[in-house]
Amino acid sequence: MRVLLWGVAFMLMAMSAQAQIYHANDTGGIIPWSCENEAAAHAIAAAYCARWDKYHRITSVHRHYGDYIAFNCLWTPYINRYALPAVHTRSACGYERLWPRVRVLD
């Protein structure tokens, strides 16, 4: 029973790792934007492009929920490097403290 439980847990973890990329093929793809996905976008795109022994390049980041982070898979990062410029992404999520809208007067 324990082996079956470990097998199910492993399969669920493996399926959740593939849920990050929305549409993609061997030339690139898009990742749904969230602050956490933007922080991990280089790792997600690099792991995806490594399937075809290619290098990744983040080409656009739209910082709104419902938008996407686009990336391309390139044969080499040195040829045609200025045609599609790389876009820098955030390395961590910085959440601001939300102040209460209603203050209690003492």
Buried (B, 14 or more C-beta within 10 A) or exposed (E): EEEEEEEEEEEEEEEEEEEBBEEBEEEBBBBBBBBEBBBBBBEBBBBBBEEEEBBBBBBBBEEEEEEBBBBBBBEEEEEEEEEBEEBEBEEEEEEEEEEEEEEEEE
